[in-house]
């Protein structure tokens, strides 16, 4: 099965969970479902499928959201195996992805596709600062308090 087919099937399964998100593409809505469950790699994959078919201004917006999910992939893996030779060194790549993600979504502030972009930038900046100020020793991600991204009510 090709990756695009796998993603399509996965998005169909997410459709019920993302009901009420308006007229958005199911891959955009599915990103938030996956992200809020802590399934950051899946959030990345779902939105990447849409991003690769997008041109125009939303290209950078989706890219930024993908990068932010990627940062959380690194944080989650580092949290699971902090002493692992590879996974233990994921805080620096996570911080770089937070910066790239912020840069890509910033032009869309304050609100874009019902997402409070200004709040998400602040959220990413807080995580970036926590990592850098700890000299890449403290992971601010905690599975007990998964970050939640919500879309504004239309």
N, C-alpha and C positions, 0 to 999 in steps of 0.2 A: 504494500500500500504506500503510495506517495505521501510525502509530508502534507501537501495541500489537501489531499483527501482525508487524512487523519485529522487535520485541523478543522475541516468542514464538519466532520462527524462530531468532533468535540464541541464545536460551537452550537450545533443543534441541541446537544445535551444541556448546554448552558442557557439556552433561550428561555426556559421556564424560570430560571433563577434571576434573569435580568429583565423580567417583565416590568413594565412601568418606567422604562428609561427613555421612552419617546420614540422618535423615528430614526434613531441612530442605527448604524450598521451593527449587527449582532456581535461582530468581532470587537467593536469599541465597547459595547456594553459588557461583553464577556471578559474583557480585560479587567474591569472593576470587580467582577465576581471572583475571578481567579486571584487577583491581588489581595482582596479582603480576606480570602481564605488562607493566605500565606503561600499560595501556589504561584510564586513569582516567575518561575521559568515558563509555566504555562501561560501566564499573563503576557509575558514577552512574546511567546510564539503566536498567540492568538492575534495580538495587535500587529505583529510583524507581517502576518499574512495580509492584513489590510494596508499597511504602510507600503509594502512592495507594489501594490496596485494603485497607489495614490500619487498624484502630482499636484502642483499648486501649493497653496499655503499650509494645508493640513499635513503635508509631508514632514515638515520640521516639528510640528506639534506631536504627531504620532511617534516620531523618532525620539523626541525627548521623553515621552512616557515609557517607551521601550527601554531607554537608558536608565530611567529611574527604577523600573522593575529589575533590570540587570544589576543595579547596585544592591538591591535587596536579595537577589540570588547569591551574591558574594557574601553578604552579611549572614544569611541563613546558613550557608555552607561553613563559614568560619565559626559560627556559633556551635554547630554540630560537631566540628572536629578542630578545636582551636590549636591543638599541638601537631596536627598533621602537617607534613612538609609543604604541601601545596595549599590546602584549605586554610591553614593557619596564617597565611600571608595575603588574605583577600581583602583586608581593610583598605589598603592603598588603592587597589582597583575600584573598590566600591566608592571611595571618596571622589575619584576622577569621574566616575559615571554620574555621581550626584551633580558635579559641576557641569558636565556636558548636558545632562538632562535639563538643568535649570536654564542654561543658555538657550536651548532649543525651545523651551516653552515660554520663556519670558516675554517675547513679542506678543503673546496671546493674552497677557494679563489685562484686566483683572479676571475676566470670566470668558471661557471659550467652551463651546459644546457642553454647557451646563457644569463645567468643572471650575472650581475656584482656583484659578492658576496662581494667584497671589499667595493664597494659603499653602498651596503645594510647594511653591518656591521657598517659602519660609520653613516649611517642614523639612525639605531637603537641606537647606542651609543649616538647620539645627543638627541634623545627623552628620553632615560634613564637618561642622565645627567640633562636635563631640569626638569624632574620630581623630581629627588633626590635633586638637588640644591634648588628647591622651597620648600623642606621639605614636599613633596607630597601634595602641595597646588595648583599648577598650572598645568593644562592639556595642553600639547603642540599641541593637535589635534584640527583642525579647519575645519568644514564642507565646508567653503568657499575655502579652499586650500587643497583639498584631495591629500594625497601623491600618487604618481604614480610610479609603478614599470614597467620597460620596459625590453624587451629582446633585446639583440644585434642582429643586422641584420646578417644573415648567409652569 
